[in-house]
Amino acid sequence: MESCLRSNTVKRVIYTGSVAAASPLKDDGSGYKDSMGETCWTPLNLSYDMLYEYIHSKTLAEKEVLSYNGKGLEAVSLACGLVGGDTLQSKMSESMAVLISQAINDELRYKMLKFLEHLLGKVPIAHVEDITEAHIFSVENEHINGRFLCASAFLKTAEIASLSQKLQQNISIPTEFIEDTKRENRWDSRKLEDLGFHYKCNAEKIINDSILCAKRIGNII
């Protein structure tokens, strides 16, 4: 960021953040706030079973980027949900593998999915096409600055499993990969949409495209 300032040629910085930095957990860990939105920051005073270094680094980095807003730079942070959809690579991204871990019967990645559900109340998800469009929107919209959560659906892991089986009926998910928290946290982020951004992909398309991608690559036979 300091290099951007010194260059005198950079007007706006678009930072790709993570919803892992936006947990609605209360600071004392006693429960969740009523909803998840841009005002939520993951409490760093709590200990976490997984992704400890990742959570700390993403939270501190995002706060640092946003601290430059109004100091000669426009800082925009897109805190992205778990990204699925498709890939041009020969293997799935880690994010997509976690998203459909139930469908591919991946125990380790399912533990990560459950951890995200515990951290965030539910799991925010987004299609890679919408994430790409959100970045383009952030470059082209002259009025945008500050922090934005970027996800088009907010689901329990049990809902992800249910949709996976509904959309791809040949998918078999073991019962140990389906645990309903009965949690009903609310998603309270419309800042991007209020500026005119439109999500094209709903939960069904995100999950279906992710499973089709896994089949094409060979993760699901």
N, C-alpha and C positions, 0 to 999 in steps of 0.2 A: 504494500500500500504506500509505503514511503517512496518507493521508486516511481510509482504512478504520480505522486505529488510532485516529485522533483522533475519529472519529464515535461511538465506543463503541456502535455498533449492528450492526457487522459481525462475525460469528463466524467465517465460513469464506470463503475466496476460492478459486474454481475457475479455474485458468489453463489455457487451451488452448494447449499447446505443440506442438512438432514433433519427429518422430524425427530430423530433421536435426541436432538437438542431442545425439543419443545414439549417435554413431558408435562401432563397436567397433574402429576403427583404433587401433593402438598409438601411443603418444605420439611415437615417433621415425619414424612412417610406414612402418616396415619390414614391416608386415603387419597381420593382424587378430587380435583376441582370439578365443578359441574360440567364444564365443557373444555374443549381443546381449541386454542386459537393462537394468534400471534403474540399475545401477552404471556403465554406460557414459556417458561424456561426450565429445563431439567435441573433439579436440585443437585448440586455437586457435593453437598455435604453428606449425601446418602451413599451407601455402598451398594454395588450391583454385582450380581452373580456372573454376568457375561458382558462383554464389550466395554469394559470399564474404561480402557484407554481411548477407545473410539468415541464414547459418549463425552468424555472430558475434552478431548481435542476438538471435536466438532462444535461443542457448546462455546468453548473459549475462543475458537477461531471466528465463529459467527459474530460474537459480541465485539471482537476486535475490529472486524470489517465494518460493522455498523457504527462503531465509534468515530469513523472518519466522515460520516454524513455531515455535511455542512462545514467541513474543514477544507474546502477546496475540491471536494469530490462528491459525487452522488453515489452512494453505496446501496445496492439492491441485493438482498439475500433471498434466495428461493430455497426454503426448507422443504425438500422433496420427500414424498412418501416412498414406500417400497415400490420399486419400478418393475413393471412387467411388460409384456406385449410381444416383442420379437427381438431378434439380433441379427447383425450381419456377420458375426463371428462364428467360429466352428463349435463353440460351446456356449451354454447359458451364462449370463452374468450371475454373480453371487446373489444379487438382489432378487432376480427372477427365481433362482433355485430355492431361496428361502420362501418366497411367495407361494410356490406350488409344491412345497416340501411334502405336504400330505399326499398329493396326487402321485408323486414319484417315490413315496415311502422312504424318505430320507430322514432318519431319526435325528441326526445331529442338527441338520438345518431346521427341522421342526422345533427343536428346543430353542433355536434362535427366534423362530416365529412366535413361539409362546412367550419368550422373554420380551419381545417387542410389544406383545399384547399386554403383558404385565406393566411394562414401562409406560405405555401410552393409553392404556384403558381398552382401546381397540387398535386395529392396524390400519393406518392410512395407506391407500394404494393409488397408483397412477400408471397410465400407459406411457411408454417411452415417447410416443408421438406427441402426447400432450405436454410432456416435460420439455421436449424440443421446442414446441410452439410457445411455451411459456417463456423460455429463454429469448426467443426471437421477439416476442411481445415486450419483454423487459428492455430490449435494446431499442426498439422502435417507438415506444410510448414515452413521450417527453415529460410526462407528469409523474412517472413512477419513481419511488424511492422508498427505502426502508425494508421492513421484513414482511415476507409473504409465505404462508404455508401453501404447498402445492400438492394437492391430492383430490381425486374426484370421487372417492368412496372411503368409508370408514367402517370397517367390518370386524366382527369377532372371528377368531380362527375357525370356530364351528360353522360360521356362515360361509367362509372361504371353502371349507370342505364340502358343504352342502351344494354350493354353486358348481364346484368342480364336478361332482357326480351328476348333477342335473344337466350340465352342458355337454359332458362327455360320459355317456352312460356305461361305457366299457371300463371306466376308471373304478378301481376298487381301493377304498381307503380303510385300513384296519381301525377298529374301534379305539385303540390306544392313541390314534392320531386325531381323535375328535373329542374335545373337552370344552363344554359350554360353560363360560364364566357367569352367564346370566347378567353380565354387566351392561349397563345402558348409558354409557357416556355419550355426550353430544359433540358433534363437529361444529365449530363455531368460527369458521374462516370463510369469508367471501370477499376479502380485499381485492384479490386478482379479478374476480368476476365483476365487482363493483366498478372497476376501471375499464371493463369491456371485454375481458378475456372470457373465452367459452371453451369448456372441456368437451371434447368430441367423444370420448370413450368412457362408458360406464363400467361398473364392476364386472358385468357379464363379459364384455369385450376384452377387458384386461386379463381376466382369468382364462377365458377361452383361447385367446391368442397366445398366451403363455404356454398352455398345455399343447396346443398345436405346434408351437416352436419346439417344445421338448420332444414331441414325437418326431418331428422332422430331423432333429439333431441326433436322436437315438436314445434320449434319456427315458423315454417311455416306449415300450415295444407293444 
